[in-house]
Amino acid sequence: MNAFAESDAAALAVLANDPQIYGMTMDLPHPYTFTDALDWINYNRELSLKYQSVFSYAIRKPDGTLVGSIGRRLAMGYAAHQDELGYWIGATFRRQGIMKEVLPAYRDHLLTKEGLSRLSALVFPENTPSICLLEQCGFEKEGHLHHYFIKDGCYKDALIYAIW
């Protein structure tokens, strides 16, 4: 894992322009364009410079191929001891155990090196692979949040998982 670079924009646009990723995330537009990728990379670079921390990491294969992303949403003030995680992986790289390696490493990094005491993840109830991953990585289900999101004009429930 490392920070995204502008040179990742083309690969990021291809990977993230996936209806399944769009359907299971809240922050990615669809279609996902090269401009979206470049804007997101630049936004994250500015955020990292401002707070002296990387908030979104590129997940890569050993040969450097971009396969996905994992990151956290910065919490401030009374909630500064915790962050919310988000992640996705490109279609051709799913079911290869990549996230099973990445998520525990990222979790441990945030809880030890970044000094956070709690991590949470919101997941749609129909996203069984993500739910299984979170549970395998030690996250516990804390609740079912009814009508938590509005996506495509419809209310969507979310499950909240956390570890501390």
Wavefront OBJ file of the C-alpha trace (Angstrom):
o trace
v 0.000 0.000 0.000
v 1.092 3.518 -0.727
v -0.409 6.899 -1.491
v -2.014 7.456 -4.869
v -0.044 9.387 -7.474
v -1.316 11.299 -10.487
v 0.122 8.511 -12.626
v -2.545 6.196 -11.093
v -5.438 8.212 -12.514
v -6.002 6.168 -15.686
v -5.919 2.813 -13.875
v -8.066 4.199 -11.049
v -10.668 5.443 -13.519
v -10.905 2.018 -15.159
v -11.136 0.088 -11.871
v -13.567 2.436 -10.131
v -15.867 2.709 -13.154
v -17.592 -0.490 -12.060
v -21.348 -0.579 -11.371
v -20.801 -3.098 -8.582
v -18.348 -0.801 -6.774
v -20.754 2.092 -7.272
v -23.597 -0.016 -5.870
v -21.716 -0.880 -2.686
v -20.095 2.489 -1.907
v -21.451 5.916 -1.074
v -18.785 8.283 -2.320
v -17.891 7.096 -5.810
v -19.756 8.582 -8.762
v -20.811 6.522 -11.748
v -19.636 6.705 -14.384
v -16.197 7.246 -12.839
v -14.020 9.248 -15.206
v -10.336 10.083 -15.532
v -11.175 13.590 -14.274
v -12.917 12.114 -11.210
v -9.811 10.026 -10.501
v -7.439 12.956 -10.894
v -9.608 15.229 -8.723
v -9.802 12.562 -6.000
v -6.044 11.925 -6.072
v -5.322 15.655 -5.805
v -7.875 16.102 -3.011
v -6.264 13.280 -1.023
v -2.793 14.684 -1.601
v -3.916 18.064 -0.216
v -5.582 16.363 2.762
v -2.419 14.381 3.490
v -0.274 17.515 3.372
v -2.639 19.442 5.619
v -2.872 16.734 8.305
v 0.522 15.029 7.797
v -1.108 11.632 7.327
v -2.234 9.498 4.396
v -5.992 8.971 4.352
v -6.401 6.868 1.209
v -3.994 4.193 0.096
v -3.567 2.514 -3.247
v -3.645 -1.268 -2.953
v -1.171 -2.816 -5.349
v 0.018 -6.204 -6.446
v 3.741 -6.886 -5.921
v 4.427 -5.767 -9.503
v 2.870 -2.340 -8.774
v -0.461 -2.964 -10.520
v -3.241 -0.940 -8.914
v -6.011 -3.248 -7.654
v -8.083 -1.128 -5.264
v -8.186 1.383 -2.450
v -8.508 1.509 1.325
v -8.819 4.592 3.437
v -10.388 6.387 6.320
v -12.679 9.328 6.795
v -11.062 11.885 9.065
v -12.925 12.424 12.330
v -12.294 15.576 14.334
v -13.228 17.135 17.647
v -15.026 14.848 20.073
v -14.638 11.930 17.654
v -10.927 12.424 16.871
v -10.033 9.108 18.523
v -11.884 7.135 15.847
v -12.214 6.916 12.092
v -14.508 5.249 9.592
v -12.948 2.876 7.062
v -13.817 2.377 3.435
v -12.381 0.087 0.799
v -13.003 -1.473 -2.572
v -11.205 -3.778 -4.958
v -11.356 -4.022 -8.737
v -13.520 -6.742 -10.266
v -10.680 -8.825 -11.721
v -8.888 -8.889 -8.350
v -11.775 -9.986 -6.127
v -11.821 -13.327 -4.328
v -8.017 -13.574 -4.304
v -7.517 -12.885 -0.591
v -6.021 -9.447 -1.190
v -8.343 -7.619 1.212
v -7.870 -10.355 3.821
v -4.227 -9.267 3.962
v -4.722 -5.526 3.502
v -7.530 -4.835 5.987
v -5.824 -6.355 9.074
v -2.559 -4.570 8.248
v -4.362 -1.247 7.826
v -6.454 -1.827 10.966
v -3.318 -2.535 13.008
v -1.535 0.500 11.552
v -4.390 2.818 12.511
v -4.826 1.387 16.009
v -1.111 1.352 16.876
v 0.833 3.874 14.792
v -1.929 6.451 14.249
v -3.139 6.172 17.854
v -6.812 5.632 17.104
v -8.830 3.690 19.657
v -11.809 2.765 17.484
v -12.451 1.984 13.825
v -15.839 1.558 12.230
v -17.154 0.589 8.829
v -20.597 1.088 7.353
v -21.745 -1.603 4.957
v -24.941 -2.199 3.045
v -26.783 -5.285 4.384
v -26.631 -6.942 0.951
v -22.835 -6.652 0.754
v -22.151 -10.139 2.115
v -18.481 -10.324 1.008
v -17.654 -7.124 2.909
v -19.584 -8.251 5.985
v -17.671 -11.552 6.008
v -14.357 -9.725 5.591
v -15.067 -7.364 8.478
v -16.067 -10.241 10.752
v -12.971 -12.268 9.782
v -10.834 -9.240 10.655
v -12.282 -8.925 14.149
v -14.899 -6.232 13.594
v -18.138 -6.679 15.533
v -21.595 -5.746 14.326
v -22.905 -2.905 16.462
v -26.204 -2.269 14.805
v -28.544 -1.861 11.879
v -29.061 1.751 10.817
v -32.404 2.100 9.058
v -32.734 4.652 6.239
v -29.170 5.786 6.942
v -28.181 6.753 3.392
v -29.959 8.128 0.363
v -28.550 6.623 -2.806
v -30.060 7.141 -6.220
v -33.082 8.754 -4.569
v -33.813 5.750 -2.325
v -33.294 5.211 1.371
v -30.675 2.575 2.123
v -30.004 0.805 5.384
v -26.490 0.309 6.697
v -24.888 -2.055 9.152
v -22.214 -0.636 11.406
v -19.205 -2.751 12.321
v -16.463 -1.644 14.686
v -13.303 -2.694 16.450
v -11.520 -1.061 19.360
l 1 2 3 4 5 6 7 8 9 10 11 12 13 14 15 16 17 18 19 20 21 22 23 24 25 26 27 28 29 30 31 32 33 34 35 36 37 38 39 40 41 42 43 44 45 46 47 48 49 50 51 52 53 54 55 56 57 58 59 60 61 62 63 64 65 66 67 68 69 70 71 72 73 74 75 76 77 78 79 80 81 82 83 84 85 86 87 88 89 90 91 92 93 94 95 96 97 98 99 100 101 102 103 104 105 106 107 108 109 110 111 112 113 114 115 116 117 118 119 120 121 122 123 124 125 126 127 128 129 130 131 132 133 134 135 136 137 138 139 140 141 142 143 144 145 146 147 148 149 150 151 152 153 154 155 156 157 158 159 160 161 162 163 164
